């Protein structure tokens, strides 16, 4: 776990997510614990809406971390990299990216807690990002996080 990550983020364990265990190989650990800043920046780069309130953007970031300093770091890094622009409480995306449900969202059966709402779910939806796998989400929350609803 990264030093600035919130330990109570509520996501599945590495074993539940299929990412290996803490005693696995280095690549297993990297998949299990992706860098929250990288994950958050990439998630922001894939927002479908061209404009969101800061609160809506933070709602999505909170699926990665609820730690305020990490949330600020994600927003600052995304702005620094040109992924978003912030002005007057509005976040504008600059890349026009999106999450492809066919190639970037996978489903897994098991016992999970939704990273957005905390509900118990037996089918988890996971977003496959370059920074790592992000999930599990329920069917409604995956649509919210990806900007489909």
Number of C-alpha atoms within 10 A of each C-alpha: 14 11 7 15 20 17 13 9 16 19 22 19 16 16 11 17 23 14 19 19 16 16 8 12 10 11 11 16 17 18 19 25 21 20 17 25 25 18 22 27 23 19 28 29 20 21 26 19 16 13 17 18 15 16 12 16 20 22 16 20 26 19 23 29 27 18 17 14 12 21 23 14 16 25 24 17 17 23 19 11 11 13 22 23 17 17 9 7 9 16 23 20 23 17 15 12 17 17 21 12 15 7 9 14 19 15 15 15 12 12 15 25 22 25 25 24 13 15 13 14 17 15 18 25 25 20 23 17 17 12 19 19 22 26 25 31 29 25 14 13 20 23 15 16 26 21 17 14 11
